[in-house]
Amino acid sequence: MELIKVSSKSKPNAVAGAISGMFRDRKAHVELQVVGAGALNQAIKAIAIARGFVAPSGLDLVCIPAFRDIEIDGKQRTAIRLILRSLSKEEE
């Protein structure tokens, strides 16, 4: 499992490039971790862009959201994990 932490300042194109690169390296799934609305916005844009990057190779990315309790600076926070899996076009 590969984890990418996305912040509100992350560039969606850069995150999308990292996501598509991991799937090209045959990763089974990738997880994005976000805290806050701004970070979630950037992550969703990155997923949409990454879907376009990997589609020509016959992959379709699907996203499964989940909550995760994490600790930041000694404080408990709730993060959202966006679990990305790929389906080949033949699996649909």
MMTF fields as JSON, N, C-alpha, C and O atoms, coordinates in Angstrom:
{
  "mmtfVersion": "1.0.0",
  "mmtfProducer": "UNKNOWN",
  "numBonds": 367,
  "numAtoms": 368,
  "numGroups": 92,
  "numChains": 1,
  "numModels": 1,
  "chainsPerModel": [1],
  "groupsPerChain": [92],
  "chainIdList": ["A"],
  "bondAtomList": [4, 2, 8, 6, 12, 10, 16, 14, 20, 18, 24, 22, 28, 26, 32, 30, 36, 34, 40, 38, 44, 42, 48, 46, 52, 50, 56, 54, 60, 58, 64, 62, 68, 66, 72, 70, 76, 74, 80, 78, 84, 82, 88, 86, 92, 90, 96, 94, 100, 98, 104, 102, 108, 106, 112, 110, 116, 114, 120, 118, 124, 122, 128, 126, 132, 130, 136, 134, 140, 138, 144, 142, 148, 146, 152, 150, 156, 154, 160, 158, 164, 162, 168, 166, 172, 170, 176, 174, 180, 178, 184, 182, 188, 186, 192, 190, 196, 194, 200, 198, 204, 202, 208, 206, 212, 210, 216, 214, 220, 218, 224, 222, 228, 226, 232, 230, 236, 234, 240, 238, 244, 242, 248, 246, 252, 250, 256, 254, 260, 258, 264, 262, 268, 266, 272, 270, 276, 274, 280, 278, 284, 282, 288, 286, 292, 290, 296, 294, 300, 298, 304, 302, 308, 306, 312, 310, 316, 314, 320, 318, 324, 322, 328, 326, 332, 330, 336, 334, 340, 338, 344, 342, 348, 346, 352, 350, 356, 354, 360, 358, 364, 362],
  "bondOrderList": [1, 1, 1, 1, 1, 1, 1, 1, 1, 1, 1, 1, 1, 1, 1, 1, 1, 1, 1, 1, 1, 1, 1, 1, 1, 1, 1, 1, 1, 1, 1, 1, 1, 1, 1, 1, 1, 1, 1, 1, 1, 1, 1, 1, 1, 1, 1, 1, 1, 1, 1, 1, 1, 1, 1, 1, 1, 1, 1, 1, 1, 1, 1, 1, 1, 1, 1, 1, 1, 1, 1, 1, 1, 1, 1, 1, 1, 1, 1, 1, 1, 1, 1, 1, 1, 1, 1, 1, 1, 1, 1],
  "groupList": [{"groupName": "MET", "atomNameList": ["N", "CA", "C", "O"], "elementList": ["N", "C", "C", "O"], "formalChargeList": [0, 0, 0, 0], "bondAtomList": [1, 0, 2, 1, 3, 2], "bondOrderList": [1, 1, 2], "singleLetterCode": "M", "chemCompType": "L-PEPTIDE LINKING"}, {"groupName": "GLU", "atomNameList": ["N", "CA", "C", "O"], "elementList": ["N", "C", "C", "O"], "formalChargeList": [0, 0, 0, 0], "bondAtomList": [1, 0, 2, 1, 3, 2], "bondOrderList": [1, 1, 2], "singleLetterCode": "E", "chemCompType": "L-PEPTIDE LINKING"}, {"groupName": "LEU", "atomNameList": ["N", "CA", "C", "O"], "elementList": ["N", "C", "C", "O"], "formalChargeList": [0, 0, 0, 0], "bondAtomList": [1, 0, 2, 1, 3, 2], "bondOrderList": [1, 1, 2], "singleLetterCode": "L", "chemCompType": "L-PEPTIDE LINKING"}, {"groupName": "ILE", "atomNameList": ["N", "CA", "C", "O"], "elementList": ["N", "C", "C", "O"], "formalChargeList": [0, 0, 0, 0], "bondAtomList": [1, 0, 2, 1, 3, 2], "bondOrderList": [1, 1, 2], "singleLetterCode": "I", "chemCompType": "L-PEPTIDE LINKING"}, {"groupName": "LYS", "atomNameList": ["N", "CA", "C", "O"], "elementList": ["N", "C", "C", "O"], "formalChargeList": [0, 0, 0, 0], "bondAtomList": [1, 0, 2, 1, 3, 2], "bondOrderList": [1, 1, 2], "singleLetterCode": "K", "chemCompType": "L-PEPTIDE LINKING"}, {"groupName": "VAL", "atomNameList": ["N", "CA", "C", "O"], "elementList": ["N", "C", "C", "O"], "formalChargeList": [0, 0, 0, 0], "bondAtomList": [1, 0, 2, 1, 3, 2], "bondOrderList": [1, 1, 2], "singleLetterCode": "V", "chemCompType": "L-PEPTIDE LINKING"}, {"groupName": "SER", "atomNameList": ["N", "CA", "C", "O"], "elementList": ["N", "C", "C", "O"], "formalChargeList": [0, 0, 0, 0], "bondAtomList": [1, 0, 2, 1, 3, 2], "bondOrderList": [1, 1, 2], "singleLetterCode": "S", "chemCompType": "L-PEPTIDE LINKING"}, {"groupName": "PRO", "atomNameList": ["N", "CA", "C", "O"], "elementList": ["N", "C", "C", "O"], "formalChargeList": [0, 0, 0, 0], "bondAtomList": [1, 0, 2, 1, 3, 2], "bondOrderList": [1, 1, 2], "singleLetterCode": "P", "chemCompType": "L-PEPTIDE LINKING"}, {"groupName": "ASN", "atomNameList": ["N", "CA", "C", "O"], "elementList": ["N", "C", "C", "O"], "formalChargeList": [0, 0, 0, 0], "bondAtomList": [1, 0, 2, 1, 3, 2], "bondOrderList": [1, 1, 2], "singleLetterCode": "N", "chemCompType": "L-PEPTIDE LINKING"}, {"groupName": "ALA", "atomNameList": ["N", "CA", "C", "O"], "elementList": ["N", "C", "C", "O"], "formalChargeList": [0, 0, 0, 0], "bondAtomList": [1, 0, 2, 1, 3, 2], "bondOrderList": [1, 1, 2], "singleLetterCode": "A", "chemCompType": "L-PEPTIDE LINKING"}, {"groupName": "GLY", "atomNameList": ["N", "CA", "C", "O"], "elementList": ["N", "C", "C", "O"], "formalChargeList": [0, 0, 0, 0], "bondAtomList": [1, 0, 2, 1, 3, 2], "bondOrderList": [1, 1, 2], "singleLetterCode": "G", "chemCompType": "PEPTIDE LINKING"}, {"groupName": "PHE", "atomNameList": ["N", "CA", "C", "O"], "elementList": ["N", "C", "C", "O"], "formalChargeList": [0, 0, 0, 0], "bondAtomList": [1, 0, 2, 1, 3, 2], "bondOrderList": [1, 1, 2], "singleLetterCode": "F", "chemCompType": "L-PEPTIDE LINKING"}, {"groupName": "ARG", "atomNameList": ["N", "CA", "C", "O"], "elementList": ["N", "C", "C", "O"], "formalChargeList": [0, 0, 0, 0], "bondAtomList": [1, 0, 2, 1, 3, 2], "bondOrderList": [1, 1, 2], "singleLetterCode": "R", "chemCompType": "L-PEPTIDE LINKING"}, {"groupName": "ASP", "atomNameList": ["N", "CA", "C", "O"], "elementList": ["N", "C", "C", "O"], "formalChargeList": [0, 0, 0, 0], "bondAtomList": [1, 0, 2, 1, 3, 2], "bondOrderList": [1, 1, 2], "singleLetterCode": "D", "chemCompType": "L-PEPTIDE LINKING"}, {"groupName": "HIS", "atomNameList": ["N", "CA", "C", "O"], "elementList": ["N", "C", "C", "O"], "formalChargeList": [0, 0, 0, 0], "bondAtomList": [1, 0, 2, 1, 3, 2], "bondOrderList": [1, 1, 2], "singleLetterCode": "H", "chemCompType": "L-PEPTIDE LINKING"}, {"groupName": "GLN", "atomNameList": ["N", "CA", "C", "O"], "elementList": ["N", "C", "C", "O"], "formalChargeList": [0, 0, 0, 0], "bondAtomList": [1, 0, 2, 1, 3, 2], "bondOrderList": [1, 1, 2], "singleLetterCode": "Q", "chemCompType": "L-PEPTIDE LINKING"}, {"groupName": "CYS", "atomNameList": ["N", "CA", "C", "O"], "elementList": ["N", "C", "C", "O"], "formalChargeList": [0, 0, 0, 0], "bondAtomList": [1, 0, 2, 1, 3, 2], "bondOrderList": [1, 1, 2], "singleLetterCode": "C", "chemCompType": "L-PEPTIDE LINKING"}, {"groupName": "THR", "atomNameList": ["N", "CA", "C", "O"], "elementList": ["N", "C", "C", "O"], "formalChargeList": [0, 0, 0, 0], "bondAtomList": [1, 0, 2, 1, 3, 2], "bondOrderList": [1, 1, 2], "singleLetterCode": "T", "chemCompType": "L-PEPTIDE LINKING"}],
  "groupTypeList": [0, 1, 2, 3, 4, 5, 6, 6, 4, 6, 4, 7, 8, 9, 5, 9, 10, 9, 3, 6, 10, 0, 11, 12, 13, 12, 4, 9, 14, 5, 1, 2, 15, 5, 5, 10, 9, 10, 9, 2, 8, 15, 9, 3, 4, 9, 3, 9, 3, 9, 12, 10, 11, 5, 9, 7, 6, 10, 2, 13, 2, 5, 16, 3, 7, 9, 11, 12, 13, 3, 1, 3, 13, 10, 4, 15, 12, 17, 9, 3, 12, 2, 3, 2, 12, 6, 2, 6, 4, 1, 1, 1],
  "groupIdList": [1, 2, 3, 4, 5, 6, 7, 8, 9, 10, 11, 12, 13, 14, 15, 16, 17, 18, 19, 20, 21, 22, 23, 24, 25, 26, 27, 28, 29, 30, 31, 32, 33, 34, 35, 36, 37, 38, 39, 40, 41, 42, 43, 44, 45, 46, 47, 48, 49, 50, 51, 52, 53, 54, 55, 56, 57, 58, 59, 60, 61, 62, 63, 64, 65, 66, 67, 68, 69, 70, 71, 72, 73, 74, 75, 76, 77, 78, 79, 80, 81, 82, 83, 84, 85, 86, 87, 88, 89, 90, 91, 92],
  "secStructList": [7, 3, 3, 3, 3, 3, 7, 6, 6, 7, 7, 2, 2, 2, 2, 2, 2, 2, 2, 2, 2, 2, 2, 2, 6, 6, 7, 1, 3, 3, 3, 3, 3, 3, 7, 1, 2, 2, 2, 2, 2, 2, 2, 2, 2, 2, 2, 2, 2, 2, 2, 2, 2, 2, 4, 4, 4, 6, 3, 3, 3, 3, 3, 3, 3, 3, 3, 3, 3, 3, 3, 3, 6, 6, 3, 3, 3, 3, 3, 3, 3, 3, 3, 3, 3, 3, 3, 3, 4, 4, 4, 7],
  "xCoordList": [0.84, 0.0, 0.886, 1.834, 0.561, 1.282, 0.392, -0.8, 0.943, 0.185, 0.711, 1.909, -0.209, 0.118, -0.658, -1.884, 0.05, -0.611, -0.835, 0.099, -2.097, -2.473, -2.896, -3.683, -2.378, -2.764, -3.531, -3.661, -4.032, -4.769, -3.854, -4.325, -2.542, -1.578, -1.002, -0.208, -1.401, -0.91, -1.426, -2.553, -0.589, -0.984, -1.617, -0.965, -2.89, -3.59, -2.867, -2.882, -2.236, -1.517, -0.335, -0.058, 0.364, 1.503, 1.026, 1.633, -0.043, -0.592, -1.098, -0.887, -1.762, -2.256, -1.105, -1.224, -0.01, 1.165, 1.713, 2.108, 1.739, 2.213, 1.276, 1.734, -0.026, -1.01, -0.851, -0.749, -0.831, -0.751, 0.576, 0.622, 1.65, 2.944, 2.93, 3.518, 2.263, 2.183, 1.37, 1.72, 0.295, -0.492, 0.252, 0.094, 1.052, 1.869, 2.933, 3.363, 3.357, 4.315, 3.627, 4.23, 2.357, 1.578, 1.258, 1.2, 1.049, 0.604, -0.839, -1.634, -1.177, -2.539, -3.521, -4.633, -3.101, -3.929, -3.071, -1.962, -3.607, -2.945, -3.93, -5.13, -3.435, -4.301, -3.847, -2.657, -4.82, -4.572, -5.126, -6.219, -4.39, -4.857, -5.009, -4.099, -6.18, -6.459, -7.032, -7.702, -6.758, -7.378, -7.873, -7.077, -9.171, -9.754, -10.348, -10.014, -11.242, -11.982, -11.084, -11.265, -10.131, -9.239, -8.395, -8.196, -7.901, -7.098, -7.958, -7.512, -9.186, -10.09, -10.392, -10.444, -10.587, -10.841, -9.676, -9.897, -8.447, -7.281, -7.146, -6.787, -7.436, -7.326, -8.343, -8.01, -9.577, -10.609, -10.255, -10.442, -9.746, -9.314, -8.181, -8.151, -7.252, -6.131, -6.617, -6.101, -7.601, -8.133, -8.775, -8.574, -9.542, -10.182, -9.134, -9.296, -8.07, -7.005, -6.291, -6.008, -6.001, -5.297, -6.11, -5.547, -7.422, -8.263, -8.024, -7.953, -7.9, -7.616, -6.233, -6.036, -5.27, -3.913, -3.837, -3.137, -4.545, -4.406, -5.429, -5.273, -6.461, -7.509, -6.968, -7.406, -6.038, -5.544, -4.861, -4.769, -4.38, -3.74, -4.742, -4.354, -6.039, -7.068, -7.449, -8.108, -7.051, -7.39, -8.482, -8.544, -9.335, -10.352, -10.155, -10.241, -9.895, -9.686, -11.026, -11.918, -11.152, -12.319, -11.826, -10.711, -12.664, -12.289, -13.241, -14.46, -12.665, -13.437, -13.039, -11.901, -13.955, -13.605, -13.774, -14.645, -12.93, -13.001, -12.45, -11.641, -12.9, -12.373, -11.225, -11.187, -10.289, -9.16, -8.824, -8.707, -8.668, -8.225, -6.708, -6.044, -6.16, -4.711, -4.321, -5.178, -3.031, -2.523, -1.61, -0.675, -1.895, -1.083, -0.71, -1.586, 0.575, 1.069, 0.447, 0.093, 0.319, -0.206, -1.714, -2.243, -2.418, -3.872, -4.518, -4.028, -5.622, -6.377, -7.154, -7.833, -7.05, -7.766, -8.415, -8.0, -9.433, -10.06, -9.619, -9.824, -9.02, -8.593, -9.542, -10.257, -9.535, -10.25, -9.206, -8.269, -9.379, -8.528, -9.318, -10.456, -8.722, -9.322, -8.541, -7.405, -9.158, -8.507, -8.781, -9.933, -7.724, -7.85, -7.463, -6.407, -8.314, -8.059, -8.27, -8.979, -7.657, -7.823, -8.57, -8.383, -9.409, -10.103, -9.67, -9.55, -9.439, -9.157, -10.493, -11.525, -10.489, -11.735, -12.459, -13.679, -11.715, -12.336, -13.115, -14.02, -12.793, -13.453, -14.835, -15.618, -15.152, -16.41, -17.59, -18.724],
  "yCoordList": [-1.173, 0.0, 1.236, 1.343, 2.15, 3.416, 4.516, 4.554, 5.413, 6.504, 7.84, 8.117, 8.659, 10.019, 10.965, 10.882, 11.865, 12.859, 14.109, 14.667, 14.535, 15.673, 16.818, 16.618, 18.012, 19.196, 20.155, 19.937, 21.212, 22.214, 22.951, 23.589, 22.865, 23.533, 22.607, 23.038, 21.33, 20.375, 20.75, 21.218, 20.537, 20.81, 19.546, 18.503, 19.627, 18.444, 17.706, 16.476, 18.432, 17.774, 16.956, 15.874, 17.471, 16.741, 15.486, 14.423, 15.604, 14.442, 13.407, 12.207, 13.883, 12.976, 12.235, 11.049, 12.918, 12.27, 11.183, 10.116, 11.455, 10.447, 9.243, 8.1, 9.492, 8.406, 7.548, 6.325, 8.175, 7.398, 6.662, 5.548, 7.259, 6.583, 5.325, 4.311, 5.386, 4.207, 3.094, 1.918, 3.464, 2.429, 1.871, 0.695, 2.685, 2.169, 1.198, 0.293, 1.404, 0.49, -0.738, -1.499, -0.926, -2.117, -2.208, -3.308, -1.072, -1.099, -1.576, -1.22, -2.386, -2.916, -1.817, -1.761, -0.943, 0.208, 1.302, 1.062, 2.489, 3.676, 4.354, 4.369, 4.921, 5.647, 7.096, 7.387, 7.993, 9.4, 9.739, 9.297, 10.513, 10.935, 12.443, 13.174, 12.906, 14.345, 14.719, 13.917, 15.952, 16.529, 17.906, 18.785, 18.095, 19.392, 19.457, 18.68, 20.421, 20.561, 20.947, 20.438, 21.829, 22.26, 21.114, 20.986, 20.281, 19.129, 18.121, 17.534, 17.919, 16.994, 17.487, 16.696, 18.78, 19.371, 19.083, 18.662, 19.308, 19.073, 17.585, 17.239, 16.709, 15.272, 14.794, 13.993, 15.278, 14.864, 15.335, 14.598, 16.555, 17.037, 16.162, 15.839, 15.782, 14.942, 13.577, 13.047, 13.008, 11.706, 11.813, 10.945, 12.869, 13.058, 13.188, 12.627, 13.925, 14.089, 12.758, 12.397, 12.029, 10.743, 9.733, 8.946, 9.752, 8.838, 9.074, 8.123, 10.33, 10.644, 10.192, 9.799, 10.249, 9.815, 8.311, 7.884, 7.494, 6.039, 5.394, 4.23, 6.12, 5.563, 5.019, 3.949, 5.701, 5.164, 3.8, 3.057, 3.473, 2.164, 1.095, -0.017, 1.431, 0.444, 0.31, -0.661, 1.263, 1.214, 2.223, 3.308, 1.848, 2.75, 2.817, 1.79, 3.99, 4.145, 4.287, 4.993, 3.604, 3.752, 4.217, 3.895, 4.974, 5.584, 5.12, 5.158, 4.681, 4.249, 5.153, 5.084, 6.002, 6.881, 6.174, 5.319, 6.543, 5.978, 7.003, 7.859, 6.904, 7.762, 7.059, 5.831, 7.846, 7.308, 8.303, 9.5, 7.828, 8.678, 8.728, 7.693, 9.951, 10.136, 11.126, 11.781, 11.229, 12.182, 13.175, 12.788, 14.464, 15.532, 16.472, 17.025, 16.652, 17.514, 17.158, 18.043, 15.866, 15.404, 15.497, 15.215, 15.889, 16.017, 14.987, 14.718, 14.418, 13.478, 14.247, 15.229, 13.799, 14.394, 13.282, 12.125, 13.648, 12.69, 13.027, 14.138, 12.059, 12.216, 11.424, 10.537, 11.753, 10.959, 10.263, 10.888, 8.961, 8.187, 7.9, 7.433, 8.174, 7.885, 6.717, 6.877, 5.55, 4.331, 4.179, 4.093, 4.148, 4.042, 2.651, 2.134, 2.062, 0.75, 0.892, 1.787, 0.014, 0.073, -1.148, -2.261, -0.916, -1.977, -1.905, -0.819, -3.044, -3.015, -2.893, -3.275, -2.384, -2.192, -3.52, -3.536, -4.634, -5.943, -6.401, -7.224, -5.888, -6.314, -5.693, -6.161, -4.662, -3.941, -4.745, -4.273],
  "zCoordList": [0.0, 0.0, 0.0, 0.777, -0.871, -0.961, -0.402, -0.708, 0.411, 1.016, 0.508, 0.564, 0.011, -0.422, 0.477, 0.561, 1.15, 1.984, 1.14, 0.563, 1.082, 0.258, 1.172, 2.097, 0.917, 1.681, 0.787, -0.418, 1.392, 0.613, -0.354, -1.295, -0.124, -1.005, -2.071, -2.907, -2.044, -3.046, -4.432, -4.587, -5.42, -6.805, -7.384, -7.443, -7.815, -8.314, -9.436, -9.468, -10.353, -11.446, -10.937, -11.454, -9.925, -9.36, -8.63, -8.763, -7.871, -7.161, -8.176, -8.006, -9.222, -10.267, -10.937, -11.244, -11.16, -11.742, -10.838, -11.309, -9.527, -8.572, -8.554, -8.536, -8.559, -8.558, -9.8, -9.701, -10.967, -12.206, -12.309, -12.831, -11.825, -11.828, -10.98, -11.357, -9.837, -8.974, -9.627, -9.52, -10.295, -10.972, -12.178, -12.508, -12.834, -13.942, -13.426, -14.142, -12.159, -11.52, -10.938, -10.181, -11.299, -10.919, -9.429, -8.88, -8.768, -7.378, -7.352, -8.222, -6.349, -6.244, -5.875, -6.401, -4.967, -4.632, -4.023, -3.546, -4.053, -3.521, -2.588, -2.861, -1.479, -0.567, -0.47, -0.347, -0.529, -0.292, 1.083, 1.435, 1.86, 3.173, 3.18, 2.788, 3.632, 3.674, 5.03, 5.682, 5.444, 6.633, 6.231, 5.899, 6.259, 5.934, 4.536, 3.642, 4.395, 3.141, 1.967, 0.86, 2.193, 1.112, 0.579, -0.629, 1.489, 1.081, 0.327, -0.659, 0.788, 0.102, -1.316, -2.257, -1.455, -2.774, -3.73, -4.865, -3.276, -4.126, -4.474, -5.599, -3.506, -3.745, -4.776, -5.649, -4.681, -5.638, -7.047, -8.015, -7.161, -8.478, -9.021, -10.209, -8.143, -8.57, -9.051, -10.036, -8.366, -8.774, -10.156, -11.005, -10.379, -11.688, -12.796, -13.88, -12.518, -13.509, -13.747, -14.89, -12.664, -12.778, -13.58, -14.339, -13.416, -14.21, -15.698, -16.476, -16.09, -17.49, -17.927, -19.077, -17.004, -17.327, -17.581, -18.498, -16.786, -16.892, -17.824, -18.193, -18.207, -19.065, -20.394, -20.815, -21.074, -22.341, -22.214, -23.191, -21.004, -20.819, -20.399, -20.041, -20.444, -20.162, -18.705, -18.332, -17.865, -16.447, -16.118, -16.697, -15.185, -14.667, -13.162, -12.488, -12.624, -11.188, -10.484, -10.952, -9.352, -8.493, -7.129, -6.718, -6.436, -5.168, -4.07, -4.231, -2.953, -1.795, -0.627, -0.164, -0.14, 0.981, 2.327, 2.488, 3.282, 4.632, 5.625, 5.267, 6.875, 7.926, 8.632, 8.703, 9.154, 9.904, 11.006, 10.743, 12.222, 13.325, 13.304, 13.273, 13.321, 13.294, 14.381, 14.974, 14.638, 15.615, 14.909, 14.208, 15.104, 14.528, 15.663, 16.327, 15.887, 16.961, 18.311, 19.09, 18.578, 19.853, 20.005, 21.08, 18.944, 18.992, 18.073, 16.976, 18.537, 17.726, 16.659, 16.961, 15.428, 14.304, 13.5, 13.563, 12.749, 11.841, 10.427, 9.94, 9.79, 8.399, 7.516, 7.983, 6.255, 5.261, 4.413, 3.917, 4.252, 3.361, 2.098, 2.157, 0.984, -0.316, -0.899, -1.345, -0.89, -1.339, -2.835, -3.259, -3.616, -5.067, -5.523, -5.159, -6.308, -6.909, -8.409, -8.87, -9.145, -10.594, -11.09, -10.598, -12.061, -12.769, -14.218, -14.786, -14.804, -16.243, -16.954, -16.402, -18.132, -18.885, -19.124, -19.283, -19.152, -19.354, -18.134, -18.271, -16.913, -15.681, -15.518, -14.691, -16.274, -16.095, -16.527, -16.438]
}
